[in-house]
Each structure stands twice: as C-alpha cells, then as structure tokens.
Amino acid sequence: MFKKFKRILIGRPMKSNEAQNQKLNNYKALAILSSDALSSIAYGPEQILIVLATVSVIAFWYSLPIAVGVLILLAALILSYRQIIFAYPNGGGAYMVAKENLGTKFGLFAGGSLLIDYVLTVAVSVSAGTDAISSAFPALHEYNVLIAVGLVAIITLLNLRGLTESASILAYPVYAFVGALVILIVTGIYQALMGHVSPSIHPEVGTPVMGISLFLILKAFSSGCSALTGVEAISNAVPAFKESAPKNAAATLSLMGIILGVLFSGIVFLAYWYGIAPTEKETVLSQLSSSVFGRNIFYYLIQATTALILILAANTGFAAFPLLAFNLAKDKFMPRAFTARGDRLGYSNGIITLGVASILLIIIFEGNTENLIPLYAVGVFIPFSLSQTGMIIKWIRTKPQGWITKLTINLIGALICYLILIIFFVTKFGQVWMSLVFIPIAVFIFHKIHHHYIAVGHQLRTDISEKLKEMKCADKVVIVPIAGITTVVRQSIVYAKSLSNNVIAVYVGSSEEAIQNLKDSWDKWETGVELVTLHSPYRSVLTPLSQFVDEVKEKADKSKTQVTVIMPQFITKKWWQSILHNQSGFLIMANILRRKNIIVAIVPYQLEE
C-alpha cells in the first residue's frame, strides 16, 4: 500500500540513465533558480524607502543614486558568478570557491551560511506569500501557519517528483510576475512622459535634506541590497543544466541579472516619480500599481502574481540546497545520504531535509518571520564576500589571460559586500547576531562529521598484501539466545552447528519453574548442544545475557577463540503484525553489537500468515 501511495505522489522510479532528461533548459532554469532573486523586487525597493522615510519624504530622491549603487553591485556579482560558473562547473558556488582558495574553514563558513540561508529562504518566502493571501482574505489569517506548512509540503512534493516537472509547473507564475511588472513599468513611464503625473508629488533630485547623513545612506543602501538575495543560486546548481551546462548557466545568470536590474530600477524610479511612501497597511508595489492602473484587473493581476512569486521563491532553495548539500557530503562534511539520488533522480534527502527544517521554522515563529529577514540577508552576503575574496586569490595565484580585469571586478564586489556586512552588523546587530551563533555551530557539526568519516575510513582500510588464503580459520564458540523451543530456534541451532562444534544455547528465565520446564524439554529434544540457563529475578533478559556473553568473550580472548552470537528472529508477513510482538531480540542485538570483536548474525524465519 505504501509503495502504491508513494507512486501516486512522486511518480514512477526513473533509471539512472534517464538523469539527462531531468536536466533543465534555460527557460525552466531561469524560472526555478531565479524566483528568489526576482521575488525580492516585491520588497527590495521598499526597504530603501523605509530607511529614507525616517528623515523625510524629501529624502526619497536619494533612492535613485542608491539604486544605481545596488545595480553596480548586481553587475559585479553577475560578472563574478559567471566567472565562478566556468571555473567551478560542478556547482557548489561560494563553498567551492572559498574552500579551494581560502581554505576549508572559510569554505565551510560559506557553505554553512548558504544552507541556513536556504532554509530561511523557504520559511520567509512562504510566510510572506501566506500573509499576502490572508491580506486578501482576512478570514484565513488565523490559519496562516497551517497554510504555510501546507504550501511548503506541496513545493517539497513537486521537487521530489523531479526538477523538470516542478519547473514546468512553477515557470508560469514566475513569468507572469515578470510580465506584469514589465507592463506596470512601461505604463508608468508612458504616463510620466505624457505628463499625466504631476511633478509636484515628488522632490526634485538634489533637493537639500536636513538630517541626512552618510551613515543613513549606507543603511538604506544595505537594506536595498536585500533585492540581491538569490543571485548565487545558479552558480550552486550548474550540474542541473543541460549540456553545455556552464555555458547555459552563465547565459541564464546574465539574463536573470538583466531582468532583475530592469525591474528593480524601474520600480525604484516609478516609486520616486509617483511620490510613493511606505506604509504599514499597504506595500509600495501595491500603492504603485494602484496609482498607475487604479483598482482594476491589472492591479489585481500584479498583486496575485506577487503573492505567487513570493511563495515560489522558496523553490530556489529547493533547487540549490540539495546540490550544495551534495557537494558538502561528497567532501565528507555532511552525511553521505545527501549524495544519494531518489526514485526521480533528485537528491531527495536534501529536498526532504529542507522541507522539514522550513516547516519547523515556520511553526516555531508562528509564520511571522519578518525578524529573520536581516539574518536572511546576512546569510547571503557572507558567502558573497567569501566567494569574491576567493576569486581575488585565484586570479592573483593563476594569472590567466585578462586577469587584471577579472581581479578588478571581484575586488569591487568584495569591497561593497564587506561594507554591507559591516553596516548590517553595526545597524541591525540585535537582529543579525544569531548568525554569529548558528554558522559556527554548523561549521562545528561539519568538522565532527568529517572527523567521523576520516576515522571510519582509517579503521576500515585493509592491507590487501595479507593473503586471505594463507590465513587459518580460528576456533569458534557460537552462542544462541533462545526464548523457548520453536521452529525459529531449531533453524538457528542447525545453522550454529554448521559453523562450529562448540555451540551454547542460552535461556534466561524469570522463575525456577520455567527454567526447569525448558531443561526437561531440551533434554528430550537431544540437540547435542549445551544449554545454559540463567535466572533473572527482575525479569530482565538483557542484563544477565550480556554478562554471560562478556564472560564467554573473556575466556575466548585468552584462548584466541572467535565468539559468534546468533539471533533467531521471525519476520511477520505484514508490517503491522510486528507491532504485536515484543522487540527484545533487537534490543539484545543492539547491545551486543556495541561489544568489540563479537560477530552477530541474524537467522530470519519468514512467517506465512
């Protein structure tokens, strides 16, 4: 039943050689990997105005030069990540760049920042989209958490079905959002050129503003840079593209940069020209749409597509998180399970982990994740900064053709990114200090996992110069724990006798009467196997049996004899039937497995009914 249900939800399993069919073309990749960056248009320009509004609406003209600064940083990041795509075609983005050029620790800081950021991407995006839904339908407000959890579950399911299938479904809302904003910008500029907008509703560029300071301008600039979150996702997901993957990824990144730059600058300019001021009850984008179109179908189209893309921005995390987790796992810094492909050839363990972590975050913060947005931005700019620095080191070290130009691009990007980080920590420390805790914890966990894998590899490494055919078989003592005389025990005894002539059956009884009854039955059975009975007045099987195994092991070590414990185990026909039986056998086995140099073998018996 479970397999049938799984097939309905996820689809048929795919063969490994079908992996190429799950690669993304540029059209789908742009939708699935750019939704986070494009969705930031809904709040990036507004963040600039919110800071400037603390001085005066007259200061809103500063949004234009600030927007130019954001566009310069966007250009630097796009050019830089294009170089990263070609230099690191296997994906990993900032993690791979920092690890190779700055060292493993910096690489793990970049990787840890991005993993946390992708969880925040999903939680923040879906919560923001849910708020948009409940704003349109206030009766749903009390169900915000439930709606957000349901949306994350749906997006998780779509990604488990495969990248191409989820991209096919999610592409339409993304392109609808881009199309709606293009119509808004074109119409707004046309109205401005035709003189339909009074010049008196916005301050003239260059108007003196009392109370403005460089610190405030930098704060507004850093807030506006939240529009650049998600720019790195394409460089992390290069292997998801069709061949030639680096070329297609670079083209998609450039196109995303152009679209993002046009939409961002267009919205900032129109918000200034139409004299839009941020309010608590209505977003800047909503006010702008209302001013340009009025409350007609175009207004509601923009609001609907904005809500959709805010929700679908989560899909960028689902596309990039599994691939980043794969790269970390390949380097032994995350569990190997993240390198395994699922039935639909996606890295399903990464997808499920991201979905569960995001749902927990939504539940913990009750769907109100606004306080996490600064942390979300910091989580992006840490790897931005490290990747820029890593590329600087790479160009200085390798000096390829045209390296001075490449170095200049990365140097400018690095300086701006570090400046933004400093501003974030100075102006919003109360909201971003958690990054100083969570990221080091993530790096610590990476190191512990890596240490474990290295230790295991060292212990499992064997010397093939020692020929097995020259080794003599060691003497064995075989212990068979029994709970009575059954077909399962019979099968186990027969198998034990095939291994050694020194077989001991062990029975633990809670009363002398039970022990004596088993002895009598055992004698009549004539197995040729020694029976050892242990009395347990406290009804515990595990303790006396473990003590007996330890005693046998101690004697065996002196005589260089191998100890083997055979666990009889019957297997029920249906999964639910196992609930009806106690699991003492598994507890005993788990206990014995922790003892060194003892072989544990299970002899299963399949029940037919």
CORNORNOR-V622193 format. One record per residue. N is the residue number from 1. SS is DSSP state (h for helix, s for strand, l for the rest). OMEGA is omega in radians with two decimals (999 if undefined). NEAR is the number of other ideal C-beta (glycine too) atoms within 8 Angstrom. Layout:
BEGIN
<<N	SS	OMEGA	NEAR> <N	SS	OMEGA	NEAR>>
END
This chain:
BEGIN
<<1	l	-3.12	4> <2	h	-3.13	5> <3	h	3.12	6> <4	h	3.13	7> <5	h	3.13	8> <6	h	3.13	9> <7	h	3.13	9> <8	h	-3.08	6> <9	h	-2.97	9> <10	h	-3.09	11> <11	l	-3.09	9> <12	l	3.06	5> <13	l	-3.14	5> <14	l	3.10	12> <15	l	-3.11	5> <16	h	-3.12	7> <17	h	3.07	5> <18	h	-3.07	9> <19	h	-3.12	10> <20	h	3.13	7> <21	h	3.13	7> <22	h	3.09	12> <23	l	-3.08	13> <24	s	2.93	13> <25	l	-3.03	8> <26	h	-3.12	11> <27	h	-3.13	7> <28	h	-3.13	13> <29	h	3.13	17> <30	h	-3.13	12> <31	h	-2.98	13> <32	h	-3.08	16> <33	h	-3.10	16> <34	h	-3.05	17> <35	h	3.12	17> <36	h	-3.13	16> <37	h	-3.10	15> <38	h	-3.13	17> <39	h	-3.12	14> <40	h	3.04	15> <41	h	-3.10	14> <42	h	-3.10	12> <43	l	-3.12	11> <44	h	3.12	15> <45	h	-3.14	17> <46	h	-3.14	13> <47	h	3.10	13> <48	h	-3.09	16> <49	h	3.14	15> <50	h	3.13	10> <51	h	-3.12	11> <52	h	-3.13	13> <53	l	3.12	12> <54	l	3.10	6> <55	l	-3.12	11> <56	l	3.08	8> <57	h	3.10	8> <58	h	-3.12	9> <59	h	-3.07	12> <60	h	3.13	15> <61	h	3.08	13> <62	h	3.13	12> <63	h	-3.12	16> <64	h	3.08	11> <65	h	3.09	7> <66	h	3.11	13> <67	h	3.08	15> <68	h	3.09	8> <69	h	3.11	11> <70	h	3.14	15> <71	h	3.09	11> <72	h	3.10	10> <73	h	3.11	14> <74	h	3.14	14> <75	h	3.13	10> <76	h	3.14	13> <77	h	3.13	14> <78	h	3.13	13> <79	h	-3.13	10> <80	h	-3.10	14> <81	h	2.97	15> <82	h	3.11	11> <83	h	3.13	12> <84	h	-3.14	14> <85	h	-3.12	15> <86	h	-3.13	9> <87	h	-3.10	9> <88	l	-3.05	14> <89	l	3.13	10> <90	l	3.10	8> <91	l	-3.13	16> <92	l	3.04	13> <93	h	-3.05	16> <94	h	3.14	19> <95	h	-3.10	17> <96	h	-3.13	13> <97	h	-3.11	19> <98	h	-3.11	18> <99	h	-3.06	16> <100	h	-3.00	10> <101	h	-3.11	11> <102	h	-3.12	11> <103	l	-3.05	7> <104	h	-3.09	6> <105	h	3.12	7> <106	h	3.09	12> <107	h	3.14	16> <108	h	3.06	15> <109	h	3.11	13> <110	h	-3.14	17> <111	h	3.13	17> <112	h	3.11	13> <113	h	-3.09	15> <114	h	3.13	18> <115	h	3.11	13> <116	h	-3.10	13> <117	h	-3.13	13> <118	h	3.05	14> <119	h	3.11	14> <120	h	3.11	14> <121	h	-3.11	16> <122	h	-3.07	16> <123	h	-3.09	14> <124	h	-3.09	12> <125	h	-3.11	16> <126	h	3.12	17> <127	h	3.11	15> <128	h	3.10	13> <129	h	3.10	15> <130	h	3.08	14> <131	h	3.12	10> <132	h	3.13	12> <133	h	-3.10	11> <134	h	3.05	13> <135	h	3.10	7> <136	h	-3.14	7> <137	l	-3.03	7> <138	h	-3.13	6> <139	h	-3.11	4> <140	h	-3.03	10> <141	h	-3.10	7> <142	h	3.13	4> <143	h	-3.08	8> <144	h	-3.10	14> <145	h	-3.13	10> <146	h	3.12	7> <147	h	-3.13	12> <148	h	3.12	13> <149	h	3.13	11> <150	h	3.13	8> <151	h	3.09	13> <152	h	3.13	15> <153	h	-3.14	10> <154	h	3.14	8> <155	h	3.09	17> <156	h	-3.13	13> <157	h	3.13	10> <158	h	3.14	12> <159	h	3.06	14> <160	h	3.11	14> <161	l	3.09	11> <162	l	-3.08	13> <163	h	-3.06	14> <164	h	-3.13	11> <165	h	3.13	11> <166	h	3.13	15> <167	h	-3.14	13> <168	h	-3.11	8> <169	h	-3.00	8> <170	h	-3.10	14> <171	h	-3.04	12> <172	h	3.13	7> <173	h	-3.14	11> <174	h	-3.14	15> <175	h	3.06	9> <176	h	3.10	11> <177	h	3.13	14> <178	h	3.14	11> <179	h	-3.13	8> <180	h	3.14	12> <181	h	3.08	13> <182	h	3.09	10> <183	h	3.13	9> <184	h	-3.08	16> <185	h	-3.12	13> <186	h	-3.14	8> <187	h	-3.14	10> <188	h	3.13	14> <189	h	3.11	11> <190	h	3.13	8> <191	h	3.12	10> <192	h	-3.13	11> <193	h	-3.13	6> <194	l	3.11	6> <195	l	-3.14	5> <196	l	-3.13	5> <197	l	-3.10	9> <198	l	3.12	4> <199	h	-3.06	5> <200	h	-3.08	4> <201	h	3.07	7> <202	l	-3.14	11> <203	l	3.10	9> <204	l	3.09	6> <205	l	-3.14	6> <206	l	3.11	5> <207	l	3.13	8> <208	l	-3.10	4> <209	l	3.10	10> <210	l	3.06	6> <211	l	3.11	6> <212	l	-3.13	9> <213	l	3.11	6> <214	h	3.14	5> <215	h	-3.12	6> <216	h	3.12	12> <217	h	3.11	11> <218	h	3.10	10> <219	h	3.11	11> <220	h	3.12	15> <221	h	3.14	14> <222	h	3.10	11> <223	h	3.12	11> <224	h	3.14	16> <225	h	3.03	13> <226	h	3.09	13> <227	h	-3.09	15> <228	h	3.11	16> <229	l	3.13	13> <230	l	-3.13	16> <231	l	-3.05	16> <232	l	-2.98	16> <233	h	-3.09	14> <234	h	-3.14	16> <235	h	3.09	15> <236	h	-2.98	15> <237	l	-3.13	15> <238	h	-3.13	15> <239	h	-3.13	9> <240	h	-3.10	13> <241	s	3.01	15> <242	l	-3.14	8> <243	l	-0.17	6> <244	l	-2.97	5> <245	h	-3.13	13> <246	h	-3.13	11> <247	h	3.14	7> <248	h	3.14	14> <249	h	-3.14	15> <250	h	3.12	11> <251	h	3.13	9> <252	h	3.11	15> <253	h	3.13	14> <254	h	3.14	10> <255	h	3.09	10> <256	h	3.12	16> <257	h	3.13	13> <258	h	-3.14	8> <259	h	-3.13	11> <260	h	-3.14	17> <261	h	-3.14	11> <262	h	-3.11	10> <263	h	-3.12	14> <264	h	-3.11	16> <265	h	3.12	10> <266	h	-3.14	13> <267	h	3.12	15> <268	h	-3.12	13> <269	h	-3.11	11> <270	h	3.10	16> <271	h	3.08	15> <272	h	-3.03	13> <273	h	-3.13	10> <274	l	3.09	13> <275	l	-3.12	9> <276	l	3.08	12> <277	l	-3.12	8> <278	l	3.07	9> <279	l	-3.13	6> <280	l	-2.99	2> <281	l	-3.09	3> <282	l	-3.11	5> <283	l	3.09	9> <284	h	-3.13	12> <285	h	3.11	13> <286	h	3.12	10> <287	h	-3.13	11> <288	h	3.12	15> <289	h	3.13	13> <290	h	-3.14	10> <291	h	-3.09	7> <292	h	-3.02	11> <293	h	-2.90	11> <294	l	-3.10	5> <295	l	3.12	6> <296	l	-3.05	7> <297	h	3.14	5> <298	h	3.10	11> <299	h	-3.10	13> <300	h	3.05	9> <301	h	3.13	10> <302	h	3.13	14> <303	h	-3.13	12> <304	h	-3.14	8> <305	h	3.08	12> <306	h	3.11	12> <307	h	-3.11	12> <308	h	-3.08	12> <309	h	3.06	15> <310	h	3.09	14> <311	h	-3.06	14> <312	h	3.04	15> <313	l	3.09	16> <314	h	-3.06	17> <315	h	3.04	15> <316	h	3.09	17> <317	h	-3.13	15> <318	h	3.11	16> <319	h	-3.01	15> <320	h	-3.09	15> <321	h	-3.10	15> <322	h	-3.12	16> <323	h	3.06	16> <324	h	3.09	17> <325	h	3.09	15> <326	h	-3.13	13> <327	h	3.09	14> <328	h	3.14	14> <329	h	3.11	14> <330	h	3.10	7> <331	l	3.08	8> <332	l	3.08	9> <333	l	3.03	11> <334	l	-3.11	8> <335	l	-3.09	7> <336	h	3.13	8> <337	h	-3.13	7> <338	h	3.08	15> <339	h	-3.07	8> <340	l	3.06	9> <341	l	3.13	8> <342	l	-3.11	12> <343	l	-3.09	10> <344	l	3.03	14> <345	l	2.99	11> <346	l	3.10	13> <347	l	-2.94	14> <348	h	3.12	13> <349	h	3.07	13> <350	h	3.13	13> <351	h	-3.11	16> <352	h	3.12	10> <353	h	3.13	11> <354	h	3.13	16> <355	h	-3.12	14> <356	h	-3.13	8> <357	h	-3.14	9> <358	h	3.11	15> <359	h	3.12	11> <360	h	3.14	8> <361	h	3.12	13> <362	h	-3.14	17> <363	h	-3.11	9> <364	h	-3.11	6> <365	l	3.09	12> <366	l	3.09	8> <367	l	-3.13	11> <368	l	-2.99	7> <369	l	-3.13	14> <370	h	-3.12	5> <371	h	-3.13	9> <372	h	-3.08	12> <373	h	3.07	10> <374	h	3.09	11> <375	h	3.10	13> <376	h	-3.14	14> <377	h	3.11	12> <378	h	3.13	13> <379	h	3.09	15> <380	h	-3.01	16> <381	h	3.02	13> <382	h	3.08	14> <383	h	3.03	18> <384	h	-3.07	15> <385	h	-3.11	12> <386	h	-3.14	16> <387	h	3.10	17> <388	h	3.13	14> <389	h	3.12	13> <390	h	3.13	15> <391	h	3.06	16> <392	h	3.12	12> <393	h	-3.12	10> <394	h	-3.11	12> <395	h	3.13	13> <396	h	-3.10	9> <397	h	-3.03	7> <398	h	3.14	7> <399	l	3.08	6> <400	l	3.13	7> <401	l	-3.13	3> <402	l	-3.03	6> <403	h	3.13	11> <404	h	3.12	6> <405	h	3.13	7> <406	h	3.13	12> <407	h	-3.13	11> <408	h	3.13	8> <409	h	-3.12	12> <410	h	3.13	16> <411	h	3.10	10> <412	h	3.13	10> <413	h	-3.12	15> <414	h	-3.13	12> <415	h	3.14	8> <416	h	-3.12	12> <417	h	3.11	13> <418	h	3.10	9> <419	h	3.14	9> <420	h	3.11	13> <421	h	3.13	12> <422	h	3.14	8> <423	h	3.12	12> <424	h	-3.07	14> <425	h	3.12	10> <426	h	-3.01	7> <427	h	-3.05	8> <428	l	-3.07	9> <429	h	-3.12	8> <430	h	-3.13	5> <431	h	-3.04	8> <432	h	-3.10	12> <433	l	-3.12	8> <434	l	3.11	7> <435	h	3.11	13> <436	h	3.11	6> <437	h	-3.03	8> <438	h	-3.08	9> <439	h	3.05	14> <440	h	3.09	8> <441	h	3.12	8> <442	h	3.13	12> <443	h	3.10	12> <444	h	3.12	8> <445	h	3.10	8> <446	h	-3.11	14> <447	h	3.12	10> <448	h	3.10	8> <449	h	-3.13	12> <450	h	3.12	11> <451	h	3.14	8> <452	h	-3.11	8> <453	h	3.11	10> <454	h	3.14	9> <455	h	3.12	8> <456	h	3.14	8> <457	h	3.12	8> <458	h	-3.10	7> <459	h	-3.11	6> <460	h	-3.14	6> <461	l	-3.09	5> <462	l	-3.11	5> <463	l	-3.08	4> <464	l	3.08	4> <465	l	3.09	4> <466	l	-3.01	8> <467	l	-3.10	6> <468	h	-3.09	5> <469	h	3.13	4> <470	h	-3.11	5> <471	l	3.12	7> <472	l	3.12	3> <473	l	3.14	3> <474	l	3.03	7> <475	l	-3.07	9> <476	s	2.92	11> <477	s	-3.06	14> <478	s	3.14	13> <479	s	3.13	14> <480	s	3.05	16> <481	s	3.13	14> <482	s	3.11	11> <483	l	-3.12	7> <484	l	3.12	6> <485	l	-3.08	9> <486	l	3.09	8> <487	h	3.13	6> <488	h	3.12	11> <489	h	3.12	14> <490	h	-3.14	9> <491	h	-3.12	11> <492	h	3.12	14> <493	h	3.13	13> <494	h	3.13	8> <495	h	-3.14	10> <496	h	-3.13	14> <497	h	3.09	11> <498	h	-3.13	5> <499	h	-3.02	9> <500	l	3.04	11> <501	l	-3.11	4> <502	l	-3.10	9> <503	s	3.12	15> <504	s	3.01	13> <505	s	-3.07	15> <506	s	3.10	14> <507	s	3.10	13> <508	s	-3.12	12> <509	s	-3.13	12> <510	l	3.12	8> <511	l	3.13	6> <512	h	-3.13	7> <513	h	3.13	6> <514	h	3.13	9> <515	h	-3.11	12> <516	h	3.12	8> <517	h	3.14	8> <518	h	3.12	14> <519	h	-3.12	10> <520	h	-3.14	8> <521	h	-3.13	9> <522	h	3.13	11> <523	h	3.12	7> <524	h	-3.07	6> <525	h	3.12	7> <526	l	-3.11	5> <527	l	-3.03	7> <528	l	-3.13	4> <529	l	3.13	11> <530	s	3.08	6> <531	s	3.05	11> <532	s	3.12	9> <533	s	-3.13	11> <534	s	-3.14	11> <535	s	3.13	10> <536	l	-3.09	12> <537	l	3.14	5> <538	l	3.03	4> <539	l	3.12	6> <540	l	3.09	7> <541	l	-3.01	11> <542	h	-3.04	10> <543	h	-3.13	8> <544	h	3.13	12> <545	h	3.13	13> <546	h	3.11	11> <547	h	3.13	8> <548	h	3.13	12> <549	h	3.12	14> <550	h	3.13	9> <551	h	3.12	8> <552	h	-3.14	12> <553	h	3.13	12> <554	h	3.10	8> <555	h	-3.11	9> <556	h	3.14	12> <557	h	-3.12	9> <558	h	-3.12	6> <559	l	-3.14	7> <560	l	3.13	7> <561	l	3.14	12> <562	s	3.12	10> <563	s	3.09	14> <564	s	3.08	15> <565	s	3.13	14> <566	s	-3.12	13> <567	s	3.02	13> <568	s	-3.09	15> <569	s	3.04	10> <570	s	-3.07	9> <571	s	-3.11	8> <572	l	-3.10	10> <573	l	-3.13	8> <574	l	-3.02	5> <575	h	-3.05	5> <576	h	-3.12	6> <577	h	3.14	10> <578	h	3.12	8> <579	h	-3.08	5> <580	h	-3.11	6> <581	l	3.12	7> <582	l	-3.04	3> <583	l	-3.10	7> <584	h	3.14	9> <585	h	3.13	9> <586	h	3.11	7> <587	h	3.12	9> <588	h	-3.12	14> <589	h	3.14	11> <590	h	3.13	8> <591	h	-3.09	10> <592	h	-3.13	12> <593	h	-3.12	8> <594	l	3.12	5> <595	l	-3.07	10> <596	l	2.99	3> <597	l	3.01	7> <598	s	3.12	12> <599	s	3.11	7> <600	s	3.14	10> <601	s	3.09	8> <602	s	3.03	8> <603	s	-3.07	12> <604	s	3.03	7> <605	s	-3.07	11> <606	s	3.06	7> <607	l	-3.07	9> <608	l	-3.13	4> <609	l	999	3>>
END
